[in-house]
Amino acid sequence: MNMCRNTTKFNFTIVELLVVIGVIAILAGLLLPAFTKAKGSGNRAQCINNLSQIGKALEMYAQDNDGYFPGGCTSQKLTDAARIPVQGLLSAYLRNNDLYKCPDEREGLFEAEGSSYIWNWLQIDLPGNERSGQSKYSVVPFGEATASSFPVMIDAGSYHGKSGEKRSINVLFADWSVNTAGEIKFL
């Protein structure tokens, strides 16, 4: 009795392999922008959370100091040696200095200055305005500003958004809200 097995091997041709590789490459090309966009959205959300945490620390500081912010502060180490780093004043309320780093900031500002965010001391106690030279000032904005329109801390640069398009910054306002803006109007 002659038993023959019918063994058929299925081999892929080079053309079939190239087609499969091409399909995988096209799918990867379609999905990569979605992953990049999701990462950017996550970084923007982390930045908003960082500013929100800083806002809560500022609010607690103000509550502990009869409704006053400190005057003569800065968020940048190298700005003016006479200014007090706001990070030091808030260290009792914020234990994590990484909250001062925007995840989209790639300029090394956090490493050099200690913060990716700018304390709005120029508008808060700029020489010539009603608060200049004070050691503390009320959390109530002055002049025509309202708490919801008065920026306290902002991104040091337009880090958020697509490259090549108008980018945005995140802003902590005096009412403790954080919003994304294309530009800030200083009053």
Biotite code that builds the C-alpha atoms (Angstrom):
import biotite.structure as struc

atoms = struc.array([
    struc.Atom([0.000, 0.000, 0.000], chain_id="A", res_id=1, res_name="MET", atom_name="CA", element="C"),
    struc.Atom([1.481, 3.210, -1.111], chain_id="A", res_id=2, res_name="ASN", atom_name="CA", element="C"),
    struc.Atom([0.599, 6.085, 1.170], chain_id="A", res_id=3, res_name="MET", atom_name="CA", element="C"),
    struc.Atom([1.305, 9.432, -0.249], chain_id="A", res_id=4, res_name="CYS", atom_name="CA", element="C"),
    struc.Atom([0.941, 12.460, 1.796], chain_id="A", res_id=5, res_name="ARG", atom_name="CA", element="C"),
    struc.Atom([-0.087, 15.581, 0.131], chain_id="A", res_id=6, res_name="ASN", atom_name="CA", element="C"),
    struc.Atom([2.082, 18.112, 1.874], chain_id="A", res_id=7, res_name="THR", atom_name="CA", element="C"),
    struc.Atom([1.713, 21.529, 0.444], chain_id="A", res_id=8, res_name="THR", atom_name="CA", element="C"),
    struc.Atom([3.920, 24.330, 1.665], chain_id="A", res_id=9, res_name="LYS", atom_name="CA", element="C"),
    struc.Atom([2.659, 27.853, 1.472], chain_id="A", res_id=10, res_name="PHE", atom_name="CA", element="C"),
    struc.Atom([5.466, 30.286, 0.920], chain_id="A", res_id=11, res_name="ASN", atom_name="CA", element="C"),
    struc.Atom([5.002, 34.002, 0.644], chain_id="A", res_id=12, res_name="PHE", atom_name="CA", element="C"),
    struc.Atom([6.374, 35.683, -2.394], chain_id="A", res_id=13, res_name="THR", atom_name="CA", element="C"),
    struc.Atom([8.478, 38.798, -2.103], chain_id="A", res_id=14, res_name="ILE", atom_name="CA", element="C"),
    struc.Atom([5.649, 40.839, -3.632], chain_id="A", res_id=15, res_name="VAL", atom_name="CA", element="C"),
    struc.Atom([3.200, 39.664, -0.993], chain_id="A", res_id=16, res_name="GLU", atom_name="CA", element="C"),
    struc.Atom([5.646, 40.526, 1.784], chain_id="A", res_id=17, res_name="LEU", atom_name="CA", element="C"),
    struc.Atom([6.226, 43.984, 0.328], chain_id="A", res_id=18, res_name="LEU", atom_name="CA", element="C"),
    struc.Atom([2.463, 44.585, 0.125], chain_id="A", res_id=19, res_name="VAL", atom_name="CA", element="C"),
    struc.Atom([2.009, 43.631, 3.785], chain_id="A", res_id=20, res_name="VAL", atom_name="CA", element="C"),
    struc.Atom([4.914, 45.868, 4.846], chain_id="A", res_id=21, res_name="ILE", atom_name="CA", element="C"),
    struc.Atom([3.449, 48.719, 2.767], chain_id="A", res_id=22, res_name="GLY", atom_name="CA", element="C"),
    struc.Atom([0.028, 48.345, 4.397], chain_id="A", res_id=23, res_name="VAL", atom_name="CA", element="C"),
    struc.Atom([1.619, 48.375, 7.873], chain_id="A", res_id=24, res_name="ILE", atom_name="CA", element="C"),
    struc.Atom([3.633, 51.493, 6.983], chain_id="A", res_id=25, res_name="ALA", atom_name="CA", element="C"),
    struc.Atom([0.516, 53.294, 5.750], chain_id="A", res_id=26, res_name="ILE", atom_name="CA", element="C"),
    struc.Atom([-1.400, 52.410, 8.917], chain_id="A", res_id=27, res_name="LEU", atom_name="CA", element="C"),
    struc.Atom([1.505, 53.595, 11.081], chain_id="A", res_id=28, res_name="ALA", atom_name="CA", element="C"),
    struc.Atom([1.643, 56.842, 9.099], chain_id="A", res_id=29, res_name="GLY", atom_name="CA", element="C"),
    struc.Atom([-2.054, 57.408, 9.685], chain_id="A", res_id=30, res_name="LEU", atom_name="CA", element="C"),
    struc.Atom([-1.889, 56.682, 13.431], chain_id="A", res_id=31, res_name="LEU", atom_name="CA", element="C"),
    struc.Atom([1.302, 58.578, 14.299], chain_id="A", res_id=32, res_name="LEU", atom_name="CA", element="C"),
    struc.Atom([-0.266, 62.080, 14.071], chain_id="A", res_id=33, res_name="PRO", atom_name="CA", element="C"),
    struc.Atom([-3.089, 60.945, 16.343], chain_id="A", res_id=34, res_name="ALA", atom_name="CA", element="C"),
    struc.Atom([-0.595, 59.730, 18.945], chain_id="A", res_id=35, res_name="PHE", atom_name="CA", element="C"),
    struc.Atom([1.381, 62.973, 18.670], chain_id="A", res_id=36, res_name="THR", atom_name="CA", element="C"),
    struc.Atom([-1.782, 65.042, 19.107], chain_id="A", res_id=37, res_name="LYS", atom_name="CA", element="C"),
    struc.Atom([-2.794, 62.975, 22.135], chain_id="A", res_id=38, res_name="ALA", atom_name="CA", element="C"),
    struc.Atom([0.629, 63.522, 23.707], chain_id="A", res_id=39, res_name="LYS", atom_name="CA", element="C"),
    struc.Atom([0.364, 67.279, 23.099], chain_id="A", res_id=40, res_name="GLY", atom_name="CA", element="C"),
    struc.Atom([-3.082, 67.355, 24.691], chain_id="A", res_id=41, res_name="SER", atom_name="CA", element="C"),
    struc.Atom([-1.757, 65.424, 27.680], chain_id="A", res_id=42, res_name="GLY", atom_name="CA", element="C"),
    struc.Atom([1.152, 67.855, 28.081], chain_id="A", res_id=43, res_name="ASN", atom_name="CA", element="C"),
    struc.Atom([-1.200, 70.847, 27.879], chain_id="A", res_id=44, res_name="ARG", atom_name="CA", element="C"),
    struc.Atom([-3.430, 69.254, 30.534], chain_id="A", res_id=45, res_name="ALA", atom_name="CA", element="C"),
    struc.Atom([-0.374, 68.629, 32.749], chain_id="A", res_id=46, res_name="GLN", atom_name="CA", element="C"),
    struc.Atom([0.679, 72.267, 32.350], chain_id="A", res_id=47, res_name="CYS", atom_name="CA", element="C"),
    struc.Atom([-2.816, 73.452, 33.289], chain_id="A", res_id=48, res_name="ILE", atom_name="CA", element="C"),
    struc.Atom([-2.714, 71.161, 36.327], chain_id="A", res_id=49, res_name="ASN", atom_name="CA", element="C"),
    struc.Atom([0.708, 72.548, 37.343], chain_id="A", res_id=50, res_name="ASN", atom_name="CA", element="C"),
    struc.Atom([-0.557, 76.126, 37.183], chain_id="A", res_id=51, res_name="LEU", atom_name="CA", element="C"),
    struc.Atom([-3.709, 75.127, 39.043], chain_id="A", res_id=52, res_name="SER", atom_name="CA", element="C"),
    struc.Atom([-1.615, 73.612, 41.854], chain_id="A", res_id=53, res_name="GLN", atom_name="CA", element="C"),
    struc.Atom([0.516, 76.779, 41.996], chain_id="A", res_id=54, res_name="ILE", atom_name="CA", element="C"),
    struc.Atom([-2.732, 78.793, 42.146], chain_id="A", res_id=55, res_name="GLY", atom_name="CA", element="C"),
    struc.Atom([-3.964, 76.723, 45.093], chain_id="A", res_id=56, res_name="LYS", atom_name="CA", element="C"),
    struc.Atom([-0.633, 77.303, 46.866], chain_id="A", res_id=57, res_name="ALA", atom_name="CA", element="C"),
    struc.Atom([-0.902, 81.060, 46.205], chain_id="A", res_id=58, res_name="LEU", atom_name="CA", element="C"),
    struc.Atom([-4.456, 81.030, 47.523], chain_id="A", res_id=59, res_name="GLU", atom_name="CA", element="C"),
    struc.Atom([-3.324, 79.286, 50.737], chain_id="A", res_id=60, res_name="MET", atom_name="CA", element="C"),
    struc.Atom([-0.430, 81.741, 51.055], chain_id="A", res_id=61, res_name="TYR", atom_name="CA", element="C"),
    struc.Atom([-2.865, 84.652, 50.715], chain_id="A", res_id=62, res_name="ALA", atom_name="CA", element="C"),
    struc.Atom([-5.230, 83.129, 53.284], chain_id="A", res_id=63, res_name="GLN", atom_name="CA", element="C"),
    struc.Atom([-2.352, 82.742, 55.744], chain_id="A", res_id=64, res_name="ASP", atom_name="CA", element="C"),
    struc.Atom([-1.276, 86.361, 55.113], chain_id="A", res_id=65, res_name="ASN", atom_name="CA", element="C"),
    struc.Atom([-4.555, 88.255, 55.549], chain_id="A", res_id=66, res_name="ASP", atom_name="CA", element="C"),
    struc.Atom([-5.419, 88.250, 51.850], chain_id="A", res_id=67, res_name="GLY", atom_name="CA", element="C"),
    struc.Atom([-2.042, 89.474, 50.605], chain_id="A", res_id=68, res_name="TYR", atom_name="CA", element="C"),
    struc.Atom([0.435, 88.191, 48.051], chain_id="A", res_id=69, res_name="PHE", atom_name="CA", element="C"),
    struc.Atom([4.107, 88.851, 48.623], chain_id="A", res_id=70, res_name="PRO", atom_name="CA", element="C"),
    struc.Atom([5.628, 91.817, 46.816], chain_id="A", res_id=71, res_name="GLY", atom_name="CA", element="C"),
    struc.Atom([9.085, 91.932, 45.282], chain_id="A", res_id=72, res_name="GLY", atom_name="CA", element="C"),
    struc.Atom([8.895, 88.354, 43.963], chain_id="A", res_id=73, res_name="CYS", atom_name="CA", element="C"),
    struc.Atom([10.029, 86.651, 40.807], chain_id="A", res_id=74, res_name="THR", atom_name="CA", element="C"),
    struc.Atom([9.748, 83.159, 39.377], chain_id="A", res_id=75, res_name="SER", atom_name="CA", element="C"),
    struc.Atom([13.081, 83.461, 37.584], chain_id="A", res_id=76, res_name="GLN", atom_name="CA", element="C"),
    struc.Atom([16.357, 83.065, 39.515], chain_id="A", res_id=77, res_name="LYS", atom_name="CA", element="C"),
    struc.Atom([18.402, 85.293, 37.253], chain_id="A", res_id=78, res_name="LEU", atom_name="CA", element="C"),
    struc.Atom([15.960, 88.196, 36.894], chain_id="A", res_id=79, res_name="THR", atom_name="CA", element="C"),
    struc.Atom([17.003, 90.359, 39.830], chain_id="A", res_id=80, res_name="ASP", atom_name="CA", element="C"),
    struc.Atom([18.994, 89.210, 42.853], chain_id="A", res_id=81, res_name="ALA", atom_name="CA", element="C"),
    struc.Atom([16.958, 91.510, 45.137], chain_id="A", res_id=82, res_name="ALA", atom_name="CA", element="C"),
    struc.Atom([13.710, 89.751, 44.234], chain_id="A", res_id=83, res_name="ARG", atom_name="CA", element="C"),
    struc.Atom([12.489, 86.794, 46.298], chain_id="A", res_id=84, res_name="ILE", atom_name="CA", element="C"),
    struc.Atom([11.849, 83.589, 44.326], chain_id="A", res_id=85, res_name="PRO", atom_name="CA", element="C"),
    struc.Atom([8.135, 82.795, 44.585], chain_id="A", res_id=86, res_name="VAL", atom_name="CA", element="C"),
    struc.Atom([9.077, 79.099, 44.657], chain_id="A", res_id=87, res_name="GLN", atom_name="CA", element="C"),
    struc.Atom([10.740, 79.654, 48.047], chain_id="A", res_id=88, res_name="GLY", atom_name="CA", element="C"),
    struc.Atom([7.721, 81.466, 49.460], chain_id="A", res_id=89, res_name="LEU", atom_name="CA", element="C"),
    struc.Atom([5.405, 78.693, 48.312], chain_id="A", res_id=90, res_name="LEU", atom_name="CA", element="C"),
    struc.Atom([7.624, 75.795, 49.393], chain_id="A", res_id=91, res_name="SER", atom_name="CA", element="C"),
    struc.Atom([5.499, 75.273, 52.524], chain_id="A", res_id=92, res_name="ALA", atom_name="CA", element="C"),
    struc.Atom([2.482, 74.733, 50.256], chain_id="A", res_id=93, res_name="TYR", atom_name="CA", element="C"),
    struc.Atom([4.114, 72.960, 47.286], chain_id="A", res_id=94, res_name="LEU", atom_name="CA", element="C"),
    struc.Atom([6.576, 70.198, 48.058], chain_id="A", res_id=95, res_name="ARG", atom_name="CA", element="C"),
    struc.Atom([7.211, 69.296, 44.416], chain_id="A", res_id=96, res_name="ASN", atom_name="CA", element="C"),
    struc.Atom([9.332, 71.796, 42.480], chain_id="A", res_id=97, res_name="ASN", atom_name="CA", element="C"),
    struc.Atom([8.571, 69.897, 39.262], chain_id="A", res_id=98, res_name="ASP", atom_name="CA", element="C"),
    struc.Atom([5.214, 71.705, 39.286], chain_id="A", res_id=99, res_name="LEU", atom_name="CA", element="C"),
    struc.Atom([7.136, 74.756, 38.028], chain_id="A", res_id=100, res_name="TYR", atom_name="CA", element="C"),
    struc.Atom([8.059, 72.913, 34.806], chain_id="A", res_id=101, res_name="LYS", atom_name="CA", element="C"),
    struc.Atom([5.787, 72.980, 31.775], chain_id="A", res_id=102, res_name="CYS", atom_name="CA", element="C"),
    struc.Atom([6.068, 69.566, 30.088], chain_id="A", res_id=103, res_name="PRO", atom_name="CA", element="C"),
    struc.Atom([6.158, 71.215, 26.636], chain_id="A", res_id=104, res_name="ASP", atom_name="CA", element="C"),
    struc.Atom([8.994, 73.621, 27.501], chain_id="A", res_id=105, res_name="GLU", atom_name="CA", element="C"),
    struc.Atom([12.130, 72.463, 25.659], chain_id="A", res_id=106, res_name="ARG", atom_name="CA", element="C"),
    struc.Atom([14.374, 75.511, 26.058], chain_id="A", res_id=107, res_name="GLU", atom_name="CA", element="C"),
    struc.Atom([16.030, 74.482, 29.342], chain_id="A", res_id=108, res_name="GLY", atom_name="CA", element="C"),
    struc.Atom([14.391, 77.405, 31.138], chain_id="A", res_id=109, res_name="LEU", atom_name="CA", element="C"),
    struc.Atom([13.296, 75.283, 34.100], chain_id="A", res_id=110, res_name="PHE", atom_name="CA", element="C"),
    struc.Atom([16.823, 73.984, 34.604], chain_id="A", res_id=111, res_name="GLU", atom_name="CA", element="C"),
    struc.Atom([18.403, 77.451, 34.286], chain_id="A", res_id=112, res_name="ALA", atom_name="CA", element="C"),
    struc.Atom([15.797, 79.597, 36.048], chain_id="A", res_id=113, res_name="GLU", atom_name="CA", element="C"),
    struc.Atom([13.858, 77.210, 38.270], chain_id="A", res_id=114, res_name="GLY", atom_name="CA", element="C"),
    struc.Atom([10.542, 77.765, 36.493], chain_id="A", res_id=115, res_name="SER", atom_name="CA", element="C"),
    struc.Atom([8.946, 77.457, 33.062], chain_id="A", res_id=116, res_name="SER", atom_name="CA", element="C"),
    struc.Atom([6.365, 79.999, 34.222], chain_id="A", res_id=117, res_name="TYR", atom_name="CA", element="C"),
    struc.Atom([6.676, 83.741, 34.655], chain_id="A", res_id=118, res_name="ILE", atom_name="CA", element="C"),
    struc.Atom([5.419, 85.513, 37.785], chain_id="A", res_id=119, res_name="TRP", atom_name="CA", element="C"),
    struc.Atom([3.744, 88.679, 36.567], chain_id="A", res_id=120, res_name="ASN", atom_name="CA", element="C"),
    struc.Atom([5.763, 90.991, 38.789], chain_id="A", res_id=121, res_name="TRP", atom_name="CA", element="C"),
    struc.Atom([6.164, 93.532, 35.991], chain_id="A", res_id=122, res_name="LEU", atom_name="CA", element="C"),
    struc.Atom([2.466, 94.338, 36.153], chain_id="A", res_id=123, res_name="GLN", atom_name="CA", element="C"),
    struc.Atom([2.015, 93.544, 39.829], chain_id="A", res_id=124, res_name="ILE", atom_name="CA", element="C"),
    struc.Atom([4.637, 95.882, 41.272], chain_id="A", res_id=125, res_name="ASP", atom_name="CA", element="C"),
    struc.Atom([6.068, 97.756, 38.316], chain_id="A", res_id=126, res_name="LEU", atom_name="CA", element="C"),
    struc.Atom([7.718, 101.027, 39.383], chain_id="A", res_id=127, res_name="PRO", atom_name="CA", element="C"),
    struc.Atom([5.191, 103.813, 38.999], chain_id="A", res_id=128, res_name="GLY", atom_name="CA", element="C"),
    struc.Atom([2.058, 101.830, 39.719], chain_id="A", res_id=129, res_name="ASN", atom_name="CA", element="C"),
    struc.Atom([0.144, 101.954, 42.999], chain_id="A", res_id=130, res_name="GLU", atom_name="CA", element="C"),
    struc.Atom([1.823, 98.796, 44.348], chain_id="A", res_id=131, res_name="ARG", atom_name="CA", element="C"),
    struc.Atom([5.407, 99.586, 43.541], chain_id="A", res_id=132, res_name="SER", atom_name="CA", element="C"),
    struc.Atom([7.816, 98.934, 46.397], chain_id="A", res_id=133, res_name="GLY", atom_name="CA", element="C"),
    struc.Atom([5.259, 97.332, 48.707], chain_id="A", res_id=134, res_name="GLN", atom_name="CA", element="C"),
    struc.Atom([6.357, 94.256, 50.637], chain_id="A", res_id=135, res_name="SER", atom_name="CA", element="C"),
    struc.Atom([2.932, 92.715, 50.089], chain_id="A", res_id=136, res_name="LYS", atom_name="CA", element="C"),
    struc.Atom([-0.144, 93.544, 48.072], chain_id="A", res_id=137, res_name="TYR", atom_name="CA", element="C"),
    struc.Atom([-3.804, 92.626, 48.088], chain_id="A", res_id=138, res_name="SER", atom_name="CA", element="C"),
    struc.Atom([-4.979, 89.754, 45.926], chain_id="A", res_id=139, res_name="VAL", atom_name="CA", element="C"),
    struc.Atom([-7.646, 92.128, 44.587], chain_id="A", res_id=140, res_name="VAL", atom_name="CA", element="C"),
    struc.Atom([-6.463, 93.397, 41.186], chain_id="A", res_id=141, res_name="PRO", atom_name="CA", element="C"),
    struc.Atom([-5.979, 97.104, 40.783], chain_id="A", res_id=142, res_name="PHE", atom_name="CA", element="C"),
    struc.Atom([-7.131, 99.545, 38.132], chain_id="A", res_id=143, res_name="GLY", atom_name="CA", element="C"),
    struc.Atom([-9.539, 98.253, 35.497], chain_id="A", res_id=144, res_name="GLU", atom_name="CA", element="C"),
    struc.Atom([-8.552, 94.607, 35.895], chain_id="A", res_id=145, res_name="ALA", atom_name="CA", element="C"),
    struc.Atom([-10.858, 91.965, 37.293], chain_id="A", res_id=146, res_name="THR", atom_name="CA", element="C"),
    struc.Atom([-9.590, 88.847, 39.043], chain_id="A", res_id=147, res_name="ALA", atom_name="CA", element="C"),
    struc.Atom([-10.643, 86.710, 36.065], chain_id="A", res_id=148, res_name="SER", atom_name="CA", element="C"),
    struc.Atom([-8.653, 88.882, 33.627], chain_id="A", res_id=149, res_name="SER", atom_name="CA", element="C"),
    struc.Atom([-5.553, 89.568, 35.722], chain_id="A", res_id=150, res_name="PHE", atom_name="CA", element="C"),
    struc.Atom([-2.673, 87.162, 34.875], chain_id="A", res_id=151, res_name="PRO", atom_name="CA", element="C"),
    struc.Atom([-0.604, 86.092, 37.895], chain_id="A", res_id=152, res_name="VAL", atom_name="CA", element="C"),
    struc.Atom([1.598, 83.433, 36.253], chain_id="A", res_id=153, res_name="MET", atom_name="CA", element="C"),
    struc.Atom([1.944, 82.518, 32.591], chain_id="A", res_id=154, res_name="ILE", atom_name="CA", element="C"),
    struc.Atom([3.902, 80.106, 30.427], chain_id="A", res_id=155, res_name="ASP", atom_name="CA", element="C"),
    struc.Atom([7.278, 81.640, 29.621], chain_id="A", res_id=156, res_name="ALA", atom_name="CA", element="C"),
    struc.Atom([6.641, 80.926, 25.934], chain_id="A", res_id=157, res_name="GLY", atom_name="CA", element="C"),
    struc.Atom([3.998, 79.773, 23.490], chain_id="A", res_id=158, res_name="SER", atom_name="CA", element="C"),
    struc.Atom([4.646, 76.087, 24.053], chain_id="A", res_id=159, res_name="TYR", atom_name="CA", element="C"),
    struc.Atom([1.249, 74.599, 23.243], chain_id="A", res_id=160, res_name="HIS", atom_name="CA", element="C"),
    struc.Atom([-0.141, 73.828, 19.814], chain_id="A", res_id=161, res_name="GLY", atom_name="CA", element="C"),
    struc.Atom([1.066, 72.599, 16.466], chain_id="A", res_id=162, res_name="LYS", atom_name="CA", element="C"),
    struc.Atom([4.427, 73.600, 15.146], chain_id="A", res_id=163, res_name="SER", atom_name="CA", element="C"),
    struc.Atom([4.137, 76.216, 12.414], chain_id="A", res_id=164, res_name="GLY", atom_name="CA", element="C"),
    struc.Atom([0.736, 77.410, 13.604], chain_id="A", res_id=165, res_name="GLU", atom_name="CA", element="C"),
    struc.Atom([-0.147, 80.074, 16.140], chain_id="A", res_id=166, res_name="LYS", atom_name="CA", element="C"),
    struc.Atom([0.662, 78.523, 19.476], chain_id="A", res_id=167, res_name="ARG", atom_name="CA", element="C"),
    struc.Atom([-0.879, 79.236, 22.856], chain_id="A", res_id=168, res_name="SER", atom_name="CA", element="C"),
    struc.Atom([0.095, 79.759, 26.462], chain_id="A", res_id=169, res_name="ILE", atom_name="CA", element="C"),
    struc.Atom([-1.540, 78.707, 29.703], chain_id="A", res_id=170, res_name="ASN", atom_name="CA", element="C"),
    struc.Atom([-2.360, 81.437, 32.194], chain_id="A", res_id=171, res_name="VAL", atom_name="CA", element="C"),
    struc.Atom([-3.099, 81.420, 35.942], chain_id="A", res_id=172, res_name="LEU", atom_name="CA", element="C"),
    struc.Atom([-5.434, 84.322, 36.739], chain_id="A", res_id=173, res_name="PHE", atom_name="CA", element="C"),
    struc.Atom([-6.001, 86.084, 40.074], chain_id="A", res_id=174, res_name="ALA", atom_name="CA", element="C"),
    struc.Atom([-9.325, 84.264, 40.535], chain_id="A", res_id=175, res_name="ASP", atom_name="CA", element="C"),
    struc.Atom([-7.264, 81.013, 40.601], chain_id="A", res_id=176, res_name="TRP", atom_name="CA", element="C"),
    struc.Atom([-8.619, 79.843, 37.246], chain_id="A", res_id=177, res_name="SER", atom_name="CA", element="C"),
    struc.Atom([-6.285, 78.564, 34.530], chain_id="A", res_id=178, res_name="VAL", atom_name="CA", element="C"),
    struc.Atom([-7.060, 79.069, 30.859], chain_id="A", res_id=179, res_name="ASN", atom_name="CA", element="C"),
    struc.Atom([-5.313, 78.684, 27.529], chain_id="A", res_id=180, res_name="THR", atom_name="CA", element="C"),
    struc.Atom([-4.836, 81.868, 25.560], chain_id="A", res_id=181, res_name="ALA", atom_name="CA", element="C"),
    struc.Atom([-3.277, 82.910, 22.264], chain_id="A", res_id=182, res_name="GLY", atom_name="CA", element="C"),
    struc.Atom([-2.161, 86.184, 23.799], chain_id="A", res_id=183, res_name="GLU", atom_name="CA", element="C"),
    struc.Atom([-2.390, 88.071, 27.081], chain_id="A", res_id=184, res_name="ILE", atom_name="CA", element="C"),
    struc.Atom([-3.688, 91.610, 27.351], chain_id="A", res_id=185, res_name="LYS", atom_name="CA", element="C"),
    struc.Atom([-1.749, 93.474, 29.994], chain_id="A", res_id=186, res_name="PHE", atom_name="CA", element="C"),
    struc.Atom([-3.731, 96.357, 31.469], chain_id="A", res_id=187, res_name="LEU", atom_name="CA", element="C"),
])
